Amino acid sequence: MKEFINNPKRAEVVHFRRWGGKRYSLFQALRKQVHIASLAVAYLYISLPQEAVAQTDTLKLNTDYNLDEIEVSAQRAPVTYSQAARIISVIERDEIEAAPVSSIQDLLEYAVGVDTRQRGTYGVQADVSVRGGSFDQTLILLNGINISDPQTGHHNLNVPVSLKSVKRIEILNGPAARVYGPNAFSGAINIVTEPGDEESVKVDVAFSDHGLRDLNASGNVKTGKLTSFIAANNMASNGYINNTDFDTYNIFYQGRLKTTPGMLDFQAGYTDKGFGANSFYTPKYPNQYEATKTTFASVKMSTGEKLHFTPAAYWRRNQDRFELFRDNPASWYAGHNYHMTDVLGLNLNSWFESKLGKTAFGAEFRSENIWSNVLGEDLDEPMDVPGESGQQFTKGHSRTIVSYFGEHTFYLGNLTASLGAMANWISDLNNEWNVYPGVDLSYKFTDQFRAYASFNKSLRMPTFTDLYYAGPTNTGNPDLKPERSTTYETGLKYRTRIINVEAAYYHRIGKDMIDWVRQTEEEKWHTENLTEIKSDGAEVTANFNVVAITGLSFPIKNVGVNYAYNSLSKGSNDYLSNYVLDNLKHKLVFNLDHAIVGNLHANWKFRFQDRNGSYAKYTDAVYVGEEDYKPFWLTDLKVFYKTPSAQIYCTVSNLFDQRYFDLGNLIQPGRWISAGVSYKLDFNK
């Protein structure tokens, strides 16, 4: 059976309650429960995988059974699949292997409601947002652990694993503060890796245009009650235009140990990345460069039978060197910017079941710290910058975040009602406590047709860059207040073996929204709390399992489509916006998976984007005015030959070589062709 998600904050057990007379009803006769890990990034799981790109074996499996009733970890305690509310997009391993992408960032380009804006490609540096939010408003998790960076959302996807090591990605569209705490403002994305049951080694090697190499190696090892997964990779390129070169190294370990009290899960990773940051903060100085080093570790324990406990502890350090001039600096240039953030966290989730329903409670402590020569208040004594000769941190700032969670879920026939709240204290807010409630309702009309509605409040703290950054074209604001929002959502879901259709409408009222703005073209960009921004949006997804109708012999296996619409209205029209108002108004994605001959397959992705807003246009580093973003179509293709142990593939990104802008004045890559091979050696066979 496929596993779902591990979450340090929620119970991780799924029980198959009814097997509906299918072939697997033998499990019922054996009177055994099947335990599988449950969803971590979101708190209301409802959907099948979006845009499924299933291989033949997977398609056959999907037509053989239907999961009638399962309990999923859909809030802070498990709920049944049929009673859950909200929509979760799940991108599974089969889809990842078939998609014409090589990075997590590229894969997210196809997800409904997700906006990925890249400075280049192959995940060198990307900003990801959900439902028209900014890149600072989306929480990023690795195996259920918060890895978001308090310095800036630009570093949120400094993940110590490559796409080739990812088993699944789950995306929650909408706020999740009462599950994850602050900064799950407009959505959350959970990246999942899992040690496999088999002992194996896998190697994946690819090369492409612009001197790109993508080298990956991973393995699963079992030693007694300990199962270990280790992965390493290197990706590098000369760049598709001047100063877009990059070189990235990752190493990652995850272990699971079965003990008498319960399951112990620990992980650790390190990423080292350097890249030409062409026009990163401004096209006025296109020869920028950035180098980051990120270290991450966490440990959690899942224990308890009647009263379930899941404590977890984690640590993340990110070091950043930003060079406004990679070489030939201007005479006035004082030197590079150096930053280091340390995040320490402790959290606990508990839940129990009674005649009144399911009750969950928990708490989280999080300490966010920065040392810098640019960001923060003056230090009493300077500190040496690790790994940088002759450099010192002269500024810093620390803040503490404490959150308490409570939730109860009632079951009344076909109606499920979940009520919860987060009480939050942040040291930067004058020792004030604030409460953020939420209500989720789900009603099952039939086994195939459900409706839901929800109401949730959320917040986001300003990043240290928002508060303190000062540069030749940008300046921060230490008096910023947190962003706050209220979101209303309703939707319908229809699911059968052949078709899965989901539709959602949401209305979000955001207050004190933080953005980099200016009133005239001569001013510096500076951060402000905008008075109010209202968002209205709709999302529709449809996935057709063609094999369920035609059988495995028909060449077309799967067809999918998703569409997202978002409209923002701001309380003040006096500002030019650098981020918040440059949202995707329309995004349309088509997916087609088909066989060519035998084990040779093709996967097509067609994407249309229409973005609001404009960007500062520069010609030869000279500002020439504001330019509106123009809509564009992109086509990506992957052709691959797959056997149970190997895959040979060729990928073409931007097949028709479209010229387009999606993030400021930086032109995006044209046609990019790559080819590779992967091989898995299973020692259990």
Summary of the structure (lengths in Angstrom):
residues: 685
radius of gyration: 24.2
end to end distance: 19.0
largest distance: 80.0
contacts: 2472
relative contact order: 0.13
helix: 8%
strand: 56%
